[in-house]
Amino acid sequence: MTTRPSLDDLVRLRRARDRMDREYAEPLDVTALARDALMSAGHFSRSFRAAYGETPYGYLMTRRIERAKALLRRGDLTVTEVCMAVGCTSLGSFSSRFTQLVGETPSAYRARDHADGAPIPACIAKIHTRPVKNTAPVRNGEASPAPRP
């Protein structure tokens, strides 16, 4: 059974989450984030999942996909340029994760007309266009949390 993070851990986890929000395009890994949070990588991952309902990697990829969607809606960058701009190094992994979270390929998303959302402020659009978490396991072994009794 997973225990809830302590208040001190929650403060450190929030700092790590804020760093992921700010530096999503930088090469971030769990080890570096855990070190900043003064935790081991395993404890950090377990605590992050207990606090936020998803793994640090899942959270970071959701941020990256949110930003990618905004860049793709602009239409002035290629899918590869968007992939690199949001901090992904593998076009294949980026496309797979994008498709999993958004439900269509980055190319199809980019090609679609987004004029309906043009008058909506970006801060509101972000809330309504956030990728939905898929509860199915993904290839890298990340799985949905076990149901609680």
KAQUISUL-V78923 format. One record per residue. N is the residue number from 1. PSI is psi in degrees with one decimal (none if undefined). NEAR is the number of other C-alpha atoms within 8 Angstrom. Layout:
N/PSI/NEAR
N/PSI/NEAR
This chain:
1/136.2/2
2/131.1/5
3/154.8/5
4/143.7/7
5/148.6/10
6/167.1/6
7/-39.5/6
8/-42.6/7
9/-40.4/10
10/-38.5/10
11/-45.8/8
12/-37.2/10
13/-38.4/12
14/-38.9/8
15/-42.1/9
16/-42.6/12
17/-41.3/9
18/-37.9/8
19/-42.0/9
20/-38.0/11
21/-40.6/9
22/-43.2/6
23/32.5/8
24/-28.3/14
25/-6.4/9
26/158.3/7
27/98.2/6
28/138.7/9
29/162.2/7
30/-38.6/11
31/-46.2/8
32/-42.3/8
33/-40.6/10
34/-41.4/14
35/-43.8/10
36/-30.5/8
37/3.5/12
38/42.8/7
39/161.3/9
40/160.2/9
41/-41.2/10
42/-46.0/6
43/-41.0/8
44/-49.1/13
45/-45.2/12
46/-43.8/10
47/-40.1/12
48/-45.0/13
49/-40.2/11
50/-37.5/12
51/-39.0/9
52/-3.3/7
53/6.9/8
54/161.8/11
55/160.3/12
56/-41.0/11
57/-43.8/8
58/-41.7/8
59/-46.8/9
60/-43.3/11
61/-34.8/9
62/-42.5/11
63/-45.4/11
64/-40.3/12
65/-38.1/12
66/-46.6/12
67/-39.3/9
68/-40.7/11
69/-43.0/9
70/-43.4/8
71/-38.8/11
72/-34.3/15
73/-33.2/9
74/-38.3/7
75/4.2/9
76/-0.8/6
77/149.7/10
78/166.4/8
79/-40.2/10
80/-43.1/8
81/-40.2/8
82/-43.6/12
83/-49.7/14
84/-35.4/9
85/-28.5/8
86/4.3/13
87/6.7/11
88/142.3/10
89/-11.7/7
90/116.3/7
91/-38.7/9
92/-46.5/6
93/-41.4/7
94/-48.8/11
95/-41.3/10
96/-48.2/9
97/-41.1/9
98/-48.5/13
99/-40.9/11
100/-44.6/9
101/-35.7/12
102/-29.2/9
103/3.0/7
104/160.8/9
105/157.9/11
106/-38.4/11
107/-43.3/7
108/-40.2/8
109/-44.0/11
110/-39.4/11
111/-22.9/7
112/149.4/6
113/126.2/6
114/18.1/7
115/-28.3/5
116/-33.2/6
117/-1.1/7
118/-42.7/7
119/-4.2/5
120/128.5/7
121/145.6/7
122/-37.6/6
123/-31.7/6
124/-41.5/8
125/-37.7/10
126/-40.0/9
127/-42.9/7
128/-13.4/6
129/10.2/7
130/132.7/8
131/141.1/9
132/134.3/6
133/128.3/5
134/131.7/7
135/-4.9/6
136/144.0/6
137/148.0/9
138/172.3/7
139/-29.6/5
140/9.6/4
141/-4.7/6
142/127.9/8
143/163.4/8
144/153.2/8
145/149.2/6
146/143.7/4
147/144.5/4
148/143.6/3
149/none/2
